[in-house]
C-alpha cells in the first residue's frame, strides 16, 4: 500500500479517505489503526 500513488480507504462501503499512504497515516486515525494492525503480520 505504501507504494501506491493514491489509496481509497473504505469501511462498511463508505469512503473514509482517498490520499497517499503518508497523508492517510497522518490524518486518518481509522486508516492508521488498520495499517498498524496489519503491518505486524508482514514483519
PDB file of N, CA, C, O and CB in Angstrom:
ATOM      1  N   UNK A   1       0.812  -1.193   0.000  1.00  0.00           N
ATOM      2  CA  UNK A   1       0.000   0.000   0.000  1.00  0.00           C
ATOM      3  C   UNK A   1       0.857   1.259   0.000  1.00  0.00           C
ATOM      4  O   UNK A   1       0.476   2.268  -0.594  1.00  0.00           O
ATOM      5  CB  UNK A   1      -0.925  -0.003   1.192  1.00  0.00           C
ATOM      6  N   UNK A   2       1.990   1.209   0.649  1.00  0.00           N
ATOM      7  CA  UNK A   2       2.812   2.406   0.758  1.00  0.00           C
ATOM      8  C   UNK A   2       3.291   2.904  -0.595  1.00  0.00           C
ATOM      9  O   UNK A   2       3.631   4.080  -0.731  1.00  0.00           O
ATOM     10  CB  UNK A   2       3.995   2.139   1.647  1.00  0.00           C
ATOM     11  N   UNK A   3       3.325   2.032  -1.604  1.00  0.00           N
ATOM     12  CA  UNK A   3       3.901   2.409  -2.891  1.00  0.00           C
ATOM     13  C   UNK A   3       2.856   2.805  -3.923  1.00  0.00           C
ATOM     14  O   UNK A   3       3.205   3.060  -5.075  1.00  0.00           O
ATOM     15  CB  UNK A   3       4.723   1.278  -3.427  1.00  0.00           C
ATOM     16  N   UNK A   4       1.599   2.863  -3.545  1.00  0.00           N
ATOM     17  CA  UNK A   4       0.537   3.292  -4.462  1.00  0.00           C
ATOM     18  C   UNK A   4       0.532   4.820  -4.549  1.00  0.00           C
ATOM     19  O   UNK A   4       0.885   5.505  -3.590  1.00  0.00           O
ATOM     20  CB  UNK A   4      -0.858   2.761  -3.992  1.00  0.00           C
ATOM     21  N   UNK A   5       0.127   5.343  -5.709  1.00  0.00           N
ATOM     22  CA  UNK A   5       0.014   6.796  -5.855  1.00  0.00           C
ATOM     23  C   UNK A   5      -1.059   7.352  -4.932  1.00  0.00           C
ATOM     24  O   UNK A   5      -0.848   8.358  -4.255  1.00  0.00           O
ATOM     25  CB  UNK A   5      -0.301   7.169  -7.310  1.00  0.00           C
ATOM     26  N   UNK A   6      -2.201   6.696  -4.908  1.00  0.00           N
ATOM     27  CA  UNK A   6      -3.318   7.093  -4.044  1.00  0.00           C
ATOM     28  C   UNK A   6      -3.993   5.834  -3.517  1.00  0.00           C
ATOM     29  O   UNK A   6      -4.007   4.803  -4.189  1.00  0.00           O
ATOM     30  CB  UNK A   6      -4.343   7.996  -4.813  1.00  0.00           C
ATOM     31  N   UNK A   7      -4.547   5.920  -2.326  1.00  0.00           N
ATOM     32  CA  UNK A   7      -5.246   4.804  -1.702  1.00  0.00           C
ATOM     33  C   UNK A   7      -6.675   5.245  -1.404  1.00  0.00           C
ATOM     34  O   UNK A   7      -6.906   6.314  -0.839  1.00  0.00           O
ATOM     35  CB  UNK A   7      -4.517   4.329  -0.400  1.00  0.00           C
ATOM     36  N   UNK A   8      -7.625   4.404  -1.792  1.00  0.00           N
ATOM     37  CA  UNK A   8      -9.031   4.628  -1.458  1.00  0.00           C
ATOM     38  C   UNK A   8      -9.331   3.750  -0.251  1.00  0.00           C
ATOM     39  O   UNK A   8      -9.299   2.524  -0.353  1.00  0.00           O
ATOM     40  CB  UNK A   8      -9.995   4.298  -2.679  1.00  0.00           C
ATOM     41  N   UNK A   9      -9.617   4.358   0.872  1.00  0.00           N
ATOM     42  CA  UNK A   9      -9.855   3.639   2.118  1.00  0.00           C
ATOM     43  C   UNK A   9     -11.355   3.573   2.378  1.00  0.00           C
ATOM     44  O   UNK A   9     -12.011   4.598   2.561  1.00  0.00           O
ATOM     45  CB  UNK A   9      -9.118   4.318   3.304  1.00  0.00           C
ATOM     46  N   UNK A  10     -11.893   2.344   2.391  1.00  0.00           N
ATOM     47  CA  UNK A  10     -13.323   2.104   2.588  1.00  0.00           C
ATOM     48  C   UNK A  10     -13.558   1.347   3.885  1.00  0.00           C
ATOM     49  O   UNK A  10     -12.728   0.544   4.311  1.00  0.00           O
ATOM     50  CB  UNK A  10     -13.915   1.323   1.401  1.00  0.00           C
ATOM     51  N   UNK A  11     -14.699   1.613   4.506  1.00  0.00           N
ATOM     52  CA  UNK A  11     -15.120   0.841   5.671  1.00  0.00           C
ATOM     53  C   UNK A  11     -16.639   0.741   5.619  1.00  0.00           C
ATOM     54  O   UNK A  11     -17.345   1.749   5.590  1.00  0.00           O
ATOM     55  CB  UNK A  11     -14.629   1.502   7.020  1.00  0.00           C
ATOM     56  N   UNK A  12     -17.124  -0.491   5.609  1.00  0.00           N
ATOM     57  CA  UNK A  12     -18.570  -0.732   5.520  1.00  0.00           C
ATOM     58  C   UNK A  12     -19.194  -0.030   4.316  1.00  0.00           C
ATOM     59  O   UNK A  12     -20.310   0.483   4.402  1.00  0.00           O
ATOM     60  CB  UNK A  12     -19.260  -0.266   6.800  1.00  0.00           C
ATOM     61  N   UNK A  13     -18.479  -0.007   3.203  1.00  0.00           N
ATOM     62  CA  UNK A  13     -18.990   0.582   1.971  1.00  0.00           C
ATOM     63  C   UNK A  13     -18.918   2.097   1.899  1.00  0.00           C
ATOM     64  O   UNK A  13     -19.372   2.687   0.918  1.00  0.00           O
ATOM     65  CB  UNK A  13     -20.383   0.170   1.787  1.00  0.00           C
ATOM     66  N   UNK A  14     -18.366   2.730   2.902  1.00  0.00           N
ATOM     67  CA  UNK A  14     -18.250   4.192   2.924  1.00  0.00           C
ATOM     68  C   UNK A  14     -16.807   4.599   2.704  1.00  0.00           C
ATOM     69  O   UNK A  14     -15.888   3.962   3.219  1.00  0.00           O
ATOM     70  CB  UNK A  14     -18.771   4.769   4.258  1.00  0.00           C
ATOM     71  N   UNK A  15     -16.612   5.658   1.940  1.00  0.00           N
ATOM     72  CA  UNK A  15     -15.271   6.182   1.700  1.00  0.00           C
ATOM     73  C   UNK A  15     -14.842   6.979   2.928  1.00  0.00           C
ATOM     74  O   UNK A  15     -15.474   7.967   3.303  1.00  0.00           O
ATOM     75  CB  UNK A  15     -15.229   7.069   0.408  1.00  0.00           C
ATOM     76  N   UNK A  16     -13.753   6.524   3.543  1.00  0.00           N
ATOM     77  CA  UNK A  16     -13.226   7.222   4.712  1.00  0.00           C
ATOM     78  C   UNK A  16     -11.973   8.014   4.389  1.00  0.00           C
ATOM     79  O   UNK A  16     -11.533   8.842   5.187  1.00  0.00           O
ATOM     80  CB  UNK A  16     -12.934   6.238   5.816  1.00  0.00           C
ATOM     81  N   UNK A  17     -11.399   7.762   3.223  1.00  0.00           N
ATOM     82  CA  UNK A  17     -10.215   8.508   2.842  1.00  0.00           C
ATOM     83  C   UNK A  17      -9.770   8.173   1.442  1.00  0.00           C
ATOM     84  O   UNK A  17      -9.994   7.068   0.950  1.00  0.00           O
ATOM     85  CB  UNK A  17      -9.101   8.246   3.806  1.00  0.00           C
ATOM     86  N   UNK A  18      -9.133   9.144   0.802  1.00  0.00           N
ATOM     87  CA  UNK A  18      -8.544   8.955  -0.522  1.00  0.00           C
ATOM     88  C   UNK A  18      -7.353   9.882  -0.607  1.00  0.00           C
ATOM     89  O   UNK A  18      -7.507  11.091  -0.779  1.00  0.00           O
ATOM     90  CB  UNK A  18      -9.579   9.236  -1.677  1.00  0.00           C
ATOM     91  N   UNK A  19      -6.151   9.308  -0.486  1.00  0.00           N
ATOM     92  CA  UNK A  19      -4.940  10.123  -0.493  1.00  0.00           C
ATOM     93  C   UNK A  19      -3.726   9.209  -0.568  1.00  0.00           C
ATOM     94  O   UNK A  19      -3.863   8.003  -0.774  1.00  0.00           O
ATOM     95  CB  UNK A  19      -4.868  11.032   0.765  1.00  0.00           C
ATOM     96  N   UNK A  20      -2.549   9.777  -0.403  1.00  0.00           N
ATOM     97  CA  UNK A  20      -1.334   8.965  -0.354  1.00  0.00           C
ATOM     98  C   UNK A  20      -1.269   8.260   1.004  1.00  0.00           C
ATOM     99  O   UNK A  20      -1.940   8.654   1.958  1.00  0.00           O
ATOM    100  CB  UNK A  20      -0.057   9.844  -0.592  1.00  0.00           C
ATOM    101  N   UNK A  21      -0.460   7.228   1.068  1.00  0.00           N
ATOM    102  CA  UNK A  21      -0.279   6.496   2.327  1.00  0.00           C
ATOM    103  C   UNK A  21       0.201   7.438   3.433  1.00  0.00           C
ATOM    104  O   UNK A  21      -0.315   7.406   4.550  1.00  0.00           O
ATOM    105  CB  UNK A  21       0.727   5.336   2.140  1.00  0.00           C
ATOM    106  N   UNK A  22       1.179   8.265   3.120  1.00  0.00           N
ATOM    107  CA  UNK A  22       1.752   9.156   4.123  1.00  0.00           C
ATOM    108  C   UNK A  22       0.704  10.105   4.706  1.00  0.00           C
ATOM    109  O   UNK A  22       0.663  10.323   5.916  1.00  0.00           O
ATOM    110  CB  UNK A  22       2.896   9.957   3.516  1.00  0.00           C
ATOM    111  N   UNK A  23      -0.138  10.664   3.844  1.00  0.00           N
ATOM    112  CA  UNK A  23      -1.161  11.596   4.328  1.00  0.00           C
ATOM    113  C   UNK A  23      -2.258  10.873   5.096  1.00  0.00           C
ATOM    114  O   UNK A  23      -2.756  11.391   6.095  1.00  0.00           O
ATOM    115  CB  UNK A  23      -1.769  12.367   3.161  1.00  0.00           C
ATOM    116  N   UNK A  24      -2.640   9.684   4.643  1.00  0.00           N
ATOM    117  CA  UNK A  24      -3.657   8.924   5.373  1.00  0.00           C
ATOM    118  C   UNK A  24      -3.155   8.533   6.763  1.00  0.00           C
ATOM    119  O   UNK A  24      -3.906   8.606   7.735  1.00  0.00           O
ATOM    120  CB  UNK A  24      -4.056   7.666   4.581  1.00  0.00           C
ATOM    121  N   UNK A  25      -1.905   8.123   6.861  1.00  0.00           N
ATOM    122  CA  UNK A  25      -1.319   7.761   8.162  1.00  0.00           C
ATOM    123  C   UNK A  25      -1.375   8.952   9.117  1.00  0.00           C
ATOM    124  O   UNK A  25      -1.703   8.792  10.292  1.00  0.00           O
ATOM    125  CB  UNK A  25       0.149   7.281   7.989  1.00  0.00           C
ATOM    126  N   UNK A  26      -1.059  10.134   8.618  1.00  0.00           N
ATOM    127  CA  UNK A  26      -1.044  11.334   9.465  1.00  0.00           C
ATOM    128  C   UNK A  26      -2.437  11.831   9.826  1.00  0.00           C
ATOM    129  O   UNK A  26      -2.662  12.284  10.948  1.00  0.00           O
ATOM    130  CB  UNK A  26      -0.289  12.438   8.772  1.00  0.00           C
ATOM    131  N   UNK A  27      -3.380  11.750   8.876  1.00  0.00           N
ATOM    132  CA  UNK A  27      -4.659  12.446   9.031  1.00  0.00           C
ATOM    133  C   UNK A  27      -5.860  11.564   9.362  1.00  0.00           C
ATOM    134  O   UNK A  27      -6.906  12.076   9.758  1.00  0.00           O
ATOM    135  CB  UNK A  27      -4.949  13.180   7.795  1.00  0.00           C
ATOM    136  N   UNK A  28      -5.727  10.251   9.206  1.00  0.00           N
ATOM    137  CA  UNK A  28      -6.900   9.383   9.327  1.00  0.00           C
ATOM    138  C   UNK A  28      -6.629   8.293  10.371  1.00  0.00           C
ATOM    139  O   UNK A  28      -5.896   7.340  10.109  1.00  0.00           O
ATOM    140  CB  UNK A  28      -7.261   8.748   7.950  1.00  0.00           C
ATOM    141  N   UNK A  29      -7.222   8.446  11.539  1.00  0.00           N
ATOM    142  CA  UNK A  29      -6.980   7.508  12.644  1.00  0.00           C
ATOM    143  C   UNK A  29      -7.446   6.095  12.308  1.00  0.00           C
ATOM    144  O   UNK A  29      -6.787   5.129  12.692  1.00  0.00           O
ATOM    145  CB  UNK A  29      -7.685   7.991  13.907  1.00  0.00           C
ATOM    146  N   UNK A  30      -8.566   5.951  11.602  1.00  0.00           N
ATOM    147  CA  UNK A  30      -9.052   4.617  11.234  1.00  0.00           C
ATOM    148  C   UNK A  30      -8.065   3.917  10.309  1.00  0.00           C
ATOM    149  O   UNK A  30      -7.776   2.735  10.494  1.00  0.00           O
ATOM    150  CB  UNK A  30     -10.432   4.712  10.559  1.00  0.00           C
ATOM    151  N   UNK A  31      -7.550   4.629   9.322  1.00  0.00           N
ATOM    152  CA  UNK A  31      -6.564   4.055   8.402  1.00  0.00           C
ATOM    153  C   UNK A  31      -5.289   3.696   9.160  1.00  0.00           C
ATOM    154  O   UNK A  31      -4.732   2.614   8.972  1.00  0.00           O
ATOM    155  CB  UNK A  31      -6.247   5.042   7.249  1.00  0.00           C
ATOM    156  N   UNK A  32      -4.833   4.602  10.013  1.00  0.00           N
ATOM    157  CA  UNK A  32      -3.612   4.368  10.786  1.00  0.00           C
ATOM    158  C   UNK A  32      -3.749   3.123  11.659  1.00  0.00           C
ATOM    159  O   UNK A  32      -2.828   2.309  11.724  1.00  0.00           O
ATOM    160  CB  UNK A  32      -3.287   5.591  11.659  1.00  0.00           C
ATOM    161  N   UNK A  33      -4.889   2.969  12.327  1.00  0.00           N
ATOM    162  CA  UNK A  33      -5.118   1.788  13.168  1.00  0.00           C
ATOM    163  C   UNK A  33      -5.132   0.509  12.340  1.00  0.00           C
ATOM    164  O   UNK A  33      -4.518  -0.486  12.726  1.00  0.00           O
ATOM    165  CB  UNK A  33      -6.438   1.927  13.933  1.00  0.00           C
ATOM    166  N   UNK A  34      -5.830   0.526  11.202  1.00  0.00           N
ATOM    167  CA  UNK A  34      -5.882  -0.644  10.324  1.00  0.00           C
ATOM    168  C   UNK A  34      -4.482  -0.993   9.825  1.00  0.00           C
ATOM    169  O   UNK A  34      -4.097  -2.163   9.824  1.00  0.00           O
ATOM    170  CB  UNK A  34      -6.830  -0.388   9.129  1.00  0.00           C
ATOM    171  N   UNK A  35      -3.731   0.001   9.406  1.00  0.00           N
ATOM    172  CA  UNK A  35      -2.374  -0.231   8.910  1.00  0.00           C
ATOM    173  C   UNK A  35      -1.488  -0.825  10.008  1.00  0.00           C
ATOM    174  O   UNK A  35      -0.764  -1.790   9.766  1.00  0.00           O
ATOM    175  CB  UNK A  35      -1.762   1.083   8.384  1.00  0.00           C
ATOM    176  N   UNK A  36      -1.544  -0.260  11.194  1.00  0.00           N
ATOM    177  CA  UNK A  36      -0.709  -0.756  12.292  1.00  0.00           C
ATOM    178  C   UNK A  36      -1.060  -2.187  12.678  1.00  0.00           C
ATOM    179  O   UNK A  36      -0.168  -2.967  13.012  1.00  0.00           O
ATOM    180  CB  UNK A  36      -0.848   0.147  13.504  1.00  0.00           C
ATOM    181  N   UNK A  37      -2.334  -2.545  12.640  1.00  0.00           N
ATOM    182  CA  UNK A  37      -2.729  -3.923  12.935  1.00  0.00           C
ATOM    183  C   UNK A  37      -2.189  -4.891  11.888  1.00  0.00           C
ATOM    184  O   UNK A  37      -1.750  -5.990  12.227  1.00  0.00           O
ATOM    185  CB  UNK A  37      -4.252  -4.034  13.013  1.00  0.00           C
ATOM    186  N   UNK A  38      -2.217  -4.493  10.625  1.00  0.00           N
ATOM    187  CA  UNK A  38      -1.804  -5.385   9.544  1.00  0.00           C
ATOM    188  C   UNK A  38      -0.298  -5.436   9.349  1.00  0.00           C
ATOM    189  O   UNK A  38       0.227  -6.474   8.946  1.00  0.00           O
ATOM    190  CB  UNK A  38      -2.451  -4.963   8.266  1.00  0.00           C
ATOM    191  N   UNK A  39       0.412  -4.352   9.622  1.00  0.00           N
ATOM    192  CA  UNK A  39       1.852  -4.326   9.340  1.00  0.00           C
ATOM    193  C   UNK A  39       2.614  -5.345  10.176  1.00  0.00           C
ATOM    194  O   UNK A  39       3.609  -5.900   9.710  1.00  0.00           O
ATOM    195  CB  UNK A  39       2.413  -2.933   9.596  1.00  0.00           C
ATOM    196  N   UNK A  40       2.170  -5.600  11.391  1.00  0.00           N
ATOM    197  CA  UNK A  40       2.851  -6.566  12.251  1.00  0.00           C
ATOM    198  C   UNK A  40       2.771  -7.982  11.691  1.00  0.00           C
ATOM    199  O   UNK A  40       3.620  -8.818  11.998  1.00  0.00           O
ATOM    200  CB  UNK A  40       2.257  -6.532  13.650  1.00  0.00           C
ATOM    201  N   UNK A  41       1.771  -8.254  10.884  1.00  0.00           N
ATOM    202  CA  UNK A  41       1.602  -9.568  10.273  1.00  0.00           C
ATOM    203  C   UNK A  41       2.679  -9.841   9.229  1.00  0.00           C
ATOM    204  O   UNK A  41       3.036 -10.996   8.997  1.00  0.00           O
ATOM    205  CB  UNK A  41       0.221  -9.680   9.638  1.00  0.00           C
ATOM    206  N   UNK A  42       3.201  -8.788   8.596  1.00  0.00           N
ATOM    207  CA  UNK A  42       4.133  -8.951   7.480  1.00  0.00           C
ATOM    208  C   UNK A  42       5.586  -8.739   7.851  1.00  0.00           C
ATOM    209  O   UNK A  42       6.456  -8.793   6.982  1.00  0.00           O
ATOM    210  CB  UNK A  42       3.775  -8.012   6.392  1.00  0.00           C
ATOM    211  N   UNK A  43       5.866  -8.501   9.108  1.00  0.00           N
ATOM    212  CA  UNK A  43       7.261  -8.274   9.525  1.00  0.00           C
ATOM    213  C   UNK A  43       7.967  -9.589   9.747  1.00  0.00           C
ATOM    214  O   UNK A  43       9.146  -9.605  10.101  1.00  0.00           O
ATOM    215  CB  UNK A  43       7.323  -7.426  10.805  1.00  0.00           C
TER     216      UNK A  43
END
